[in-house]
Amino acid sequence: MSPDHPPGLDLDRLRVLLDRERPGLVTGPLSGRLIEGGRSNLTYAVSDGTARWVVRRPPLGHVLATAHDMRREHRVISALHPTDVPVPRPVLLCEDEEVLGAPFYVMEFVDGTPYRTAEQLAPLGPERTRAAVLDLVDTLVHLHAVDPARVGLADFGRPEGFLDRQLRRWAKQLDASRNRDLAGIDELHATLGRELPRSPAPTVVHGDYRLDNVLIGDENGQNGENADENDENGARSRIRAILDWEMSTLGDPLTDLGLLVMYSSPLGMPDSPVSTTAQAPGHPAPAELIERYAARSGRDVTTVAWYTAFAWFKLAVILEGIHYRYTLGQTVGRGFDRIGDLVPVFIEHGLTTLQKG
């Protein structure tokens, strides 16, 4: 298919649907492109030459419905849009698989830049980088302050026994990918199980909260990557939208904090195919992020080391799964041959985090 007609996106059928369900929304011929960088669900930018939207759908081929639930994603952003949590405005949910071959939803296009690595953050400069990461913490506080019942999400998950289920789920994922010895991973899992903390009151949990799952812009609406660090008006980088809600649920809010802390910690592995943003000039240290979250949320974070160690464990399991698929010849692209070397690094970080507390 041509770049304007990427696989999985039938623009003619989409236009018919939008004209029927949202008359007057589209004013010209539609074009579309796949937004690169997604690891799971497919995301497309669609335009009629004047306005832009985003279409999000499950991947092509065999799909586990529970892992690619478009209704769930659409529901949570619809609930959060009227709140202080920055999410794209939802436009339409379509569960009729005759249109695109799978359920999908349409939302507004938000200008902004996702930053995945320290190298990508560097052009922002230290001040803007610091402001963006601190805003990431403040935005998480806003998310965790939302009363699920007041926004219609009282039944969005099962918070009772949340941490225990999470541990069992990721242990099961690990068992499904075992084809080599991994020193320390069973010890890490067992220690996490023995030291299971008592969860605070449940909140809406994003489930994959990190810098490259948000869009960064500045207060003047400019993309972060195009903003002038020395803007005379003092505009600063800020979170314009949180994306990728496929793992969201009701659960323990400190799991989001632990993951954010993990992704803000140095890996100590140069040229890693999986990186954190910690080495970017101006990036706040993990301790400052924890302190800021505690001060602004009022939550007790004395057990945050457990949540951070759990994040290291979860990522170790995910990476081992990727490595396992690589050994079976089921990966496409570059860098997969180095993923396996990362797993012991993540295990060691998890064990060290628990030991240091």
C-alpha positions in Angstrom: 0.0 0.0 0.0 1.1 3.6 -0.5 2.3 5.7 2.4 -1.0 7.5 2.4 -2.8 4.2 2.7 -0.8 2.2 5.3 -1.8 -1.4 6.1 -4.6 -1.7 8.6 -6.1 1.7 7.7 -8.9 1.7 5.1 -9.4 5.5 4.6 -12.5 5.1 2.4 -14.3 3.1 5.1 -13.1 5.4 7.8 -14.4 8.4 5.9 -17.8 6.8 5.5 -17.9 6.0 9.2 -16.9 9.5 10.3 -19.4 11.2 7.9 -22.1 9.0 9.4 -21.2 9.3 13.0 -19.7 12.8 13.1 -21.2 14.7 10.2 -19.2 17.8 9.2 -16.1 16.7 11.0 -14.1 15.8 7.8 -14.0 18.5 5.2 -11.6 17.0 2.6 -10.0 13.8 1.3 -8.3 11.8 4.0 -4.7 10.8 4.0 -2.9 8.7 6.7 0.5 7.5 7.9 1.7 5.1 10.5 3.3 6.7 13.5 6.5 4.8 14.1 7.7 3.8 17.5 4.7 1.8 18.9 5.5 -1.6 20.3 2.1 -3.1 20.4 -1.0 -1.3 19.1 -0.9 0.5 15.8 -1.2 4.3 15.7 -1.9 6.4 12.6 -2.0 10.1 11.9 -5.0 11.0 9.7 -5.7 14.4 8.0 -8.2 15.9 5.7 -5.8 18.7 4.8 -7.1 21.0 7.5 -7.5 19.1 10.7 -5.7 16.1 12.1 -6.7 13.1 14.1 -5.2 9.9 15.4 -6.5 6.4 14.8 -5.5 3.6 17.2 -6.1 -0.1 16.6 -4.7 -3.5 17.5 -1.8 -5.0 15.5 -2.5 -7.0 12.4 -2.8 -10.7 12.6 -3.5 -12.8 15.6 -4.6 -10.6 18.6 -5.4 -11.4 22.2 -8.4 -9.2 22.9 -7.5 -8.7 26.5 -4.1 -7.3 25.5 -5.4 -4.9 22.8 -8.7 -3.6 24.2 -9.6 -0.5 22.3 -12.8 0.0 24.3 -10.7 0.1 27.5 -8.3 2.7 26.1 -11.2 4.8 24.8 -13.0 4.5 28.0 -10.2 5.8 30.2 -9.3 8.8 28.1 -13.0 9.7 27.8 -13.2 9.6 31.6 -10.0 11.5 32.2 -10.4 14.2 29.5 -12.6 16.5 31.6 -10.1 16.3 34.5 -6.7 18.0 35.0 -5.0 14.9 33.5 -3.8 15.8 29.9 -5.2 13.3 27.5 -6.2 13.6 23.8 -9.9 14.4 23.3 -11.7 11.3 22.2 -13.7 11.5 19.0 -15.2 8.0 18.3 -15.0 4.4 19.3 -15.8 1.8 16.6 -16.3 -1.8 17.6 -17.5 -2.9 14.2 -14.7 -5.0 12.8 -16.1 -4.6 9.2 -14.6 -1.1 9.0 -10.9 -1.7 9.7 -10.8 -5.4 10.5 -10.6 -4.8 14.2 -12.1 -2.4 16.9 -10.4 1.0 16.9 -10.9 4.5 18.2 -10.3 8.0 16.9 -8.9 10.9 19.0 -7.6 14.4 18.5 -4.0 14.9 17.3 -1.9 16.6 19.9 1.3 18.4 18.9 4.3 17.3 21.0 7.4 15.1 21.0 8.0 11.8 22.9 11.5 11.5 24.3 12.9 8.1 24.7 16.7 8.6 25.3 19.1 11.0 26.9 20.4 11.9 23.5 17.0 12.9 22.3 16.5 15.1 25.4 19.9 16.9 25.0 18.7 19.5 22.5 16.1 20.8 25.0 19.0 21.9 27.3 19.2 21.3 31.1 16.5 23.7 32.2 13.8 22.4 29.9 14.8 18.8 30.5 14.5 19.3 34.2 11.1 21.1 33.9 9.8 18.3 31.6 10.7 15.5 34.0 9.4 17.3 37.0 6.2 18.0 35.1 6.1 14.2 34.5 6.0 13.7 38.2 3.4 16.4 38.8 1.1 15.0 36.1 1.3 11.6 37.7 0.2 13.2 41.0 -2.8 14.6 39.1 -3.6 11.2 37.6 -3.5 9.5 41.0 -5.7 12.3 42.6 -8.6 11.5 40.3 -11.5 9.8 42.1 -12.3 6.8 39.9 -16.0 6.7 41.0 -16.5 10.4 40.1 -15.3 9.8 36.5 -17.2 6.6 36.0 -14.2 4.2 36.5 -15.2 2.5 39.8 -15.3 -0.8 38.0 -12.2 -0.3 35.9 -10.2 -3.0 37.7 -9.8 -5.2 40.7 -7.5 -3.4 43.2 -7.8 -6.1 45.9 -4.7 -8.3 45.7 -3.3 -6.2 42.9 0.4 -6.6 43.8 0.1 -10.3 44.4 -1.6 -10.8 41.0 1.0 -8.7 39.3 3.8 -10.8 40.7 2.1 -14.1 39.7 1.4 -12.7 36.2 5.0 -11.8 35.5 6.3 -15.0 37.0 4.1 -16.9 34.6 5.4 -14.8 31.7 8.9 -15.6 32.8 8.2 -19.4 32.9 6.8 -19.1 29.3 10.1 -17.7 28.1 12.6 -19.8 30.0 15.3 -21.4 27.8 18.4 -20.6 29.8 19.7 -20.1 33.3 19.2 -16.6 34.7 21.2 -16.1 37.9 19.3 -14.2 40.5 15.9 -13.9 38.9 14.2 -16.5 41.0 15.8 -14.9 44.1 14.5 -11.5 43.0 10.9 -12.8 42.5 10.9 -14.7 45.8 12.2 -11.7 47.7 9.5 -9.5 46.2 6.9 -12.0 47.2 8.2 -12.1 50.8 8.3 -8.4 51.2 5.0 -7.5 49.5 4.0 -4.0 50.8 0.5 -3.0 51.9 -0.9 -1.0 49.0 -2.4 2.5 49.6 -5.9 3.4 48.4 -6.3 2.3 44.8 -6.2 4.9 42.0 -6.3 4.9 38.2 -2.9 3.4 37.2 -1.4 4.0 33.8 0.7 0.9 33.9 3.5 2.1 31.6 4.3 5.6 32.8 7.5 7.0 31.4 8.8 9.9 29.4 8.3 8.4 25.9 4.6 7.7 26.6 3.8 11.4 26.9 4.0 14.2 24.5 6.2 17.2 25.4 5.6 20.7 24.2 6.0 24.1 25.6 3.5 26.6 27.1 3.2 28.4 23.8 2.0 25.1 22.1 5.3 24.5 20.3 6.9 21.1 20.0 9.5 20.5 22.5 12.2 19.7 19.9 11.6 23.0 18.1 11.4 25.2 21.2 14.1 27.8 21.9 15.8 27.0 25.2 16.4 30.7 25.7 12.9 31.9 24.8 12.6 35.4 26.2 9.1 34.7 27.3 10.3 31.9 29.6 8.2 29.2 28.0 9.0 25.8 29.5 8.6 22.3 28.4 5.5 20.6 29.7 3.3 17.5 29.3 0.7 18.0 26.7 -0.8 14.5 26.6 -0.3 11.1 28.2 -0.6 8.3 25.6 -0.7 4.4 25.5 -3.3 3.5 28.1 -3.5 -0.1 27.1 -2.2 -1.3 30.5 -4.3 1.1 32.6 -6.4 -0.3 35.5 -7.4 0.4 39.1 -4.5 -0.6 41.4 -1.6 0.5 43.4 -0.4 4.0 42.4 3.1 3.4 43.6 3.7 0.9 40.7 3.6 3.9 38.4 6.1 5.7 40.6 8.4 2.7 40.8 8.4 2.4 37.0 9.2 6.1 36.6 12.0 5.8 39.0 13.4 2.8 37.2 13.4 4.6 33.9 15.1 7.6 35.5 18.0 5.5 36.9 21.3 5.0 35.0 21.7 1.5 33.5 25.5 1.7 33.6 25.6 0.0 30.2 26.8 2.2 27.3 25.2 1.8 23.9 22.4 -0.3 25.3 19.5 -1.1 23.0 17.2 -0.2 25.9 18.1 3.0 27.6 16.8 5.3 30.3 16.8 9.1 30.2 18.9 9.5 33.4 22.1 10.8 31.7 20.4 13.8 30.0 21.9 17.1 31.3 19.5 18.6 33.8 17.6 15.3 34.5 16.6 15.2 38.1 17.9 12.3 40.2 15.5 9.5 41.2 15.5 10.7 44.9 14.2 14.1 43.8 11.4 12.6 41.8 10.4 10.4 44.8 10.5 13.4 47.2 8.5 15.6 44.8 5.8 12.9 44.3 5.6 12.3 48.1 5.3 16.0 48.9 2.7 16.7 46.2 0.6 13.6 46.6 0.8 13.2 50.4 1.4 9.5 50.0 3.8 7.4 52.1 6.6 6.4 49.8 8.9 4.6 52.3 8.4 1.3 50.4 9.3 2.8 47.0 12.3 0.6 46.7 10.1 -2.5 46.5 8.1 -0.9 43.6 11.3 0.1 41.8 12.7 -3.4 42.2 9.4 -4.8 40.9 9.8 -2.6 37.8 13.3 -3.9 37.2 11.9 -7.5 37.5 9.0 -6.8 35.1 11.3 -5.3 32.5 13.8 -8.2 32.9 10.9 -10.6 32.2 9.8 -8.6 29.1 13.3 -8.4 27.8 13.8 -12.1 28.3 10.6 -12.8 26.3 12.1 -10.7 23.5 15.4 -12.6 23.7 13.5 -15.9 23.6 11.6 -14.9 20.5 15.0 -13.8 18.9 16.5 -17.3 19.6 13.5 -18.7 17.7 14.0 -16.4 14.8 10.7 -14.6 15.5 12.0 -11.0 15.6 12.4 -8.6 12.8 14.9 -5.6 12.8 18.2 -4.7 14.4 19.4 -4.8 18.0 17.6 -7.9 19.1 20.8 -9.8 19.3 21.9 -7.6 22.2 18.7 -7.8 24.3 19.7 -11.0 26.0 22.8 -9.3 27.5 20.5 -6.7 29.2 18.5 -9.2 31.2 21.2 -9.9 33.9 21.7 -6.2 34.2 18.1 -5.6 35.1 18.1 -8.5 37.5 21.1 -7.1 39.3 19.6 -3.7 39.5 16.4 -5.2 41.0 18.4 -7.2 43.7 20.6 -4.2 44.5 17.5 -1.9 44.9 15.9 -4.3 47.4 19.2 -4.7 49.3 19.7 -1.0 49.6 16.1 -0.3 50.4 
